[in-house]
Each structure stands twice: as C-alpha cells, then as structure tokens.
Amino acid sequence: MIIKKFTGKDENTALSMAKNELGVGVVVMNVRNVKRKGILRLFKPQMVEVTVGLEEEQDRIRAIEEEAKRPPTDEEMRNQLKEAIIQGAKEKERIASAREERRAVYTEPASVTQEEVQLKERLDSIQNLIEQQIQDKKAEPAAERMSEEEETKDNEHVRFIKLLYNTMLENEVNEQYANLIVDDLDRHAKADMPIDALLANVYQKTILRFGEPSGIAPAKKGPKVVFFVGPTGVGKTTTIAKLASKFHVESGKKIVLLTADTYRIAAAEQLKTYANIMEVPFHIIYNQEELLDAIGRYSDHDYILVDTAGHSHRNELQRDEMNALVHCVDGKAEKEVYLVVSATTKYSDLVNIAEAYQKMDTYKIIFTKLDETDCYGNLLNLKLHTGAELSYVTCGQNVPDDIESFNPQRTVKSLLGGK
C-alpha cells in the first residue's frame, strides 16, 4: 500500500490533490487539522492534512516492514511484550507436548528442533527491540519539555499580538495600518523574545512612523506667510489665535493676522478681537492683490498668519479660489500651508478632506479637539495615508494654553493601551 499525506485549506481540497496524484482508488486513513507556523498563526486559517492509502500487491511486504519500523507507543510496547510472552509460553507448551508424544512413539532422546531455535531467536529479537525502544522513550521527555516550553512561549506571543491588535482597533487605528504593524512585528520578532521586548519594538517603530513634529519656522528673509486651511467648524480661527499668542507674547515675535474668510462675519470679528488683545495688526483681505500688499507693508514682521474660509472639500469653486490665493505669494515670500482637521472626524471623511487639499499644495497637519475623544487612531491613520508631517495638536478652547507641538511618544503610548 502506498501511503501519502496531502495538505490543503480544507478536507476536500487535500483529497482532490490525493486523487489527482494517486487516482480515485485512494482510501482516506486519517484527517487532522494542522497548525500554521509563526506567532501570527492565530490570524490565519488552519490547514487540513489528509492521509490516504492506495493498495498494491507488491507493496504489502514493504508496508508491513515500514509498520514494524514505526516507533510504538508505551502501551503498544507493553502489549507486544505481553503477547510475545504468552505466545512463547504457548509455543513452548506445544513443542513440549509434541516431544512427549514423539518419546512415547519412538522412545528416542529428544533434541533441540529447528523450530525451537527459530522461536528463541524471534523472542530474543522482540525483547531486544522492545528494550531499545524503552531506552529511546526515556530520552524523549527532555525534548518534549523543551517543545512544551517553546509552545508556551509561542502562545504568549500570540496572546500579546492579539491584545495589541485589538487595542489598536479599539483606538480606531484603521485595520490596514494595524495589520501593517503586526505583520512587521511578525517578520522581525524572534521566538525567544520576551513580551517587554516585543512591546518596545512596536513602540519605537510606531514613533518612527509618526516622525518628528514639524512646526512653523521663521523665514530666511522677510515674513513667513502661513496659511491655515480646512473644513468648517474644526477650530481654525482659535488655533491661529493660540499660535499668534505664543509667538508674540511668549517669544516676542512680530505678528500680523489676516483673514480671507469673508463668508462668516463672526470669524473675522473673533480674530479681530484676539488681534486687539495682543495689539497686533489685523486686516480682512478680499483678493490676491490685498494679500500681496499686506506682505509688502509688513516686510519687517516675522509671521503673517492667514485665516481662510472653511468650506466643504466637495466645493470646487471655493477650493480653486483658495488655491489661487495660496499660490499668489510664490516667489514673493516664503510660505507654509497647514491643514487643520478635527480628531473627532471619521476616518473616511478625513481621507476625502486630505486628498482634496493635496491637490492645492503640500501641507502639514494640525489636529484639533483631542479633548473631545479618547481615540487617537486617526492621527496615525492620516499620517500614514498622506505622509504629511504632523505639527500641532489642540485640546481645548483656552488661548493660548490649549495647544502644543505634536508628541509622538505620548500618542503612541495611548494607541498601545498606555495611560
């Protein structure tokens, strides 16, 4: 009999492979699930191993020999020894009885027959085989214990990976990026690596994925023109006031506040109020010429912060107007563009907003309203989706206190379940 094993995603697949190779006459001998390799096998489907046999006349002797070579279990060895002893005793009785009968008939001295010699050799052979297998069995426990220890370690890794993965999903890390992180860990983790080392590996690599925060830097010559763009209601005007206060009050920089948001009177009045409190220039600009005029007029200032009208990312007309305003300063002054978004916005909308503004210019990202959510997954999601640098985060309405540079260490700690 030909005996072979075939592995597939299910029993039917494995059996089909067997029939294709050996023919339809195969007989299923055993079916069992096979564990995947690697510490992420929990996330992968099990395979099915099917053992089949094909009866062939010329293979019978070989099959018997192969079966004899198979290491028996302890129970089988005990049964073999018991059976050999019983059969040996019966055989001896039969031979002794036969010898007595021959004596009675021929009255000749009995001698050791060829049959007795063969029996003795067979018994000795079985006894030696069993003793050797018992010795081999005694050497196995140490290896088995090592295998059990490795299995325990492997299970610890799997539980850690599962906990890490679920924690990231609970923090609203997109499934695509959660898989990216655990797949990278699976590729580089070693079997004997302790859990603390695995966690440190994920922590450090996720910090590297965020990169260093990149804030507003002064221009090499003249004022730096900084545009703040983004949808309505995310807190652009308040964010500008916070940054202006830090630059002017805390760092002593000369600041100018401009607003191009002519759609909402309240927005202009709010920024004007902040400008009056800080005693810095403030102007409403209606077109590109007025912006360029302001740049020339305040050429001795450090920063010109420009508030823009918030609008839907689907409004192409407003987006084209803003695009023209942003690019009118090219070659006339250094500029930076900051996309301001809320951490509470759902990820699919953030993607649409980010892609719409990417058509305008390269930007850095400011996340607002971190105090209104416990889930910081969107910070990682948008960073990995856009590749844009993260700069500032805000966590309240207080000016200028509730703003700070993005802190990747603190954010990653929160994403991985830290407090």
Secondary structure by P-SEA (a helix, b strand, c coil): ccccccccccaaaaaaaaaacccccccccbbbbbbbcccccccbbbbbbbbbbbbbccaaaaaaaaaaaccccaaaaaaaaaaaaaaaaaaaaaaaaaaaaaaaaccccccccaaaaaaaaaaaaaaaaaaaaaaaaaacaaaaaaaaaaaaaaaaaaaaaaaaaaaaaaacccaaaaaaaaaaaaacccccccaaaaaaaaaaaaaaaacccccbbbbcccbbbbbbbbcccccaaaaaaaaaaaaccccbbbbbbbbcccccaaaaaaaaaaaaaabbbbbbbccaaaaaaaaaaaccccbbbbbbbbbbcccaaaaaaaaaaaacccccccbbbbbbbbccccaaaaaaaaaaaaacccbbbbbccccccccaaaaaaaaaaccccccccccccccccccccccaaaaaaaaaccc
